[in-house]
Each structure stands twice: as structure tokens, then as C-alpha cells.
Amino acid sequence: MITTLLRTADELHARVRHGRRAVVMTMGALHEGHATLIRTAREIAGAEGEVVVTVFVNPLQFGRGEDLDRYPRTLDADLKIAEAAGADVVFAPSADEVYPGGEPQVRISAGPMGERLEGAFRPGHFDGMLTVVGKLLHLTRPDVALYGQKDAQQLALIRRMVRDLNFGVEIVGVPTVREDDGLALSSRNRFLAADERRTALALSQALFAGRDRHAAQEALRARAREVPATRARAEALSAIGESRAAADAHAVAKATPAGTSGPAAVRCVARLVLEEAARLQPPLALDYLGLVDPSDFTEIPDDFTGEAVLAVAARVGSTRLIDNIPLTFGAAS
């Protein structure tokens, strides 16, 4: 397959379409995470469909003092990666093509959801992101658009925009791709020196610690429901071998089957990992740790049931990184 590079929407619109068009939006500097998105798009579009990869570094979503000028631009390498992953077209428009006449006076507002977590630390970022996504959806006219779950808040806002504003396109989220050491793939990882990368691993380690604590609590509660609410319950819990829970098995035994799964404990365990990383050299500077409802990115209460997102953002040196994992808090049967 030979991938075609197009620079204007007119060129893209002139293509004869067969089957579904699947679009993957990127800011370039493609890596294996993007390649996974493109391969998934290829599967969805099928042999008769078309996969379009957009490459556009959007100035509207970079705030004052952020790394717009530093953001890597590697179009030749991007073309090779896109082609190998199965893209038919790379659409790499200029700023004038996307924003004729300069920055748009009318923009899409992310609303209250866009002011939380990432939005609190990057004011206006999500307004700029939604504006360019809206523009690119109009310019590329896809049947389906794919986005990585690593940018969980971005994905949630795009889904909300498409639903609220009747865009008529299917939005697909693709799981986060990680390097062998657990670090989530990001175009900004290339900026990390070796010692900075070791510190940066605390992001994924904190998330995994929270996930593992949650899994242990769920296992304990499931086992607790299998035995009577007596001393035998505490003994059964201790037998599982999860050291922290076993040390407090009698307290766990008092929890009713309908008790919470412990969002507070998940937050606490994850935060401990991040606090340790703050003492490393170089240190990790935490922006936020949140355990939130993905429908609106508000913090979940201790009696929450359903899907949740454990999200973190931090700086190591001059590089800012984000990561998250999904968790499910289930009601007891």
C-alpha cells in the first residue's frame, strides 16, 4: 500500500470513496501508539474502506509557556509509519488551511467538564482541542474517528461534543499502548533523559498500585460474601494472603456485602507512590491525581459503582506527562 500525502481539503474531498472512511487525528511525531490506532482504523474500515491520518500541530491547544515550538515535527517519518500501519492518506494541512484568516473568532467551548483536571492546569486547552477536532471532522468527513484512551479526558469531551452537537460520526476509543517498562507511549517521551525517565515511571507505577489495591479489595469482598459474617469470615480473608487486608481482616469482615470498594484506598495507595517519586533526583512534580467519573470527570464518592478513571499528570524536568487507567467499581450481588 502506498500512502498519499494531501495538503488541502479539496484534494481529500476529490477522492472517490468506497466503504467507510476511518480517521485518526494526530499532531505528528507518530509512534507505536499511533500505529495501533491506524491498524485498528484499518480493521474497522476494511479492505474496501479508507483510512485517513491527520497530522496537524494545533496552536489553539497550547497555552502560554507551553511547548508549541518544541513539539516535534517529523512528517517524513510519520508518512513511513502511517504507510506501514495501513493508512491510505496522510492529510497534513497548513495552519491557513485549517484556520483561513487566522485564529477563529468562534470556538467550541468544553464547558465545566473542560475545566477539571487537565483543564484546571491548562486553561483553554480543551476549547482549542475541541475546535480543531470539530474542524477536522468537517474537513475529513469520516464515518468513524479513533482516539487513544491515554488522553481520557480528551476522548470523553470529544464523545460529548459529538453527541451534544449532533456530528453524526462514530467515536472509537483505543486502549493505551505502553512501553516494556510500563511508561505510556507519548511523543514527549523522547525529551526525557535517562534519569528523568526512571522518575517518570512513577506515573504508571502509581496507577498500577491503585489498580492492584482495588483488585485485592474486590477479591476480599467477593470472598467475604461466600462465608457467614462471623469469625470464619476474618479467617477466610486472612487465608487469601493479601498482606495489608489480612492484617486488618476483622475490620474488613465487618463490611457488608453492599459496602464500598474503597476509592479512598485506591487514591491513597497511588498517592504514596507519587510522594516517593517526589523525593527522587530528579523529582516528580505532581499536577494532579484524580479518580473520576468518565461521564463528567468529577471525583467519585466512596459509594460509587460503575466505570471510573484513575488519572495522573506530572512534570519531570521540563517534560509534562499524563496517564490513566480504567477501573470498575461493581455493586455487590
Secondary structure, DSSP 8 states (H G I E B T S, - for coil): ---EEE-SHHHHHTS---S-EEEEEE-S---HHHHHHHHHHHHHH-TTSEEEEEE---GGG--TTSSTTTS---HHHHHHHHHHHT-SEEE---HHHHSTTSS-SS----TGGGGSTHHHHSTTHHHHHHHHHHHHHHHH--SEEEEETTSHHHHHHHHHHHHHTT---EEEEE---B-TTS-B--GGGGG--HHHHHHHHHHHHHHHHHHHHHHHHHHHHHHHTTS-SSHHHHHHHHHH--HHHHHTHHHHHTS-TTS---HHHHHHHHHHHHHHHTTSSS-EEEEEEEEE-TTT--B--TT--EEEEEEEEEEETTEEEEEEEEEEE----
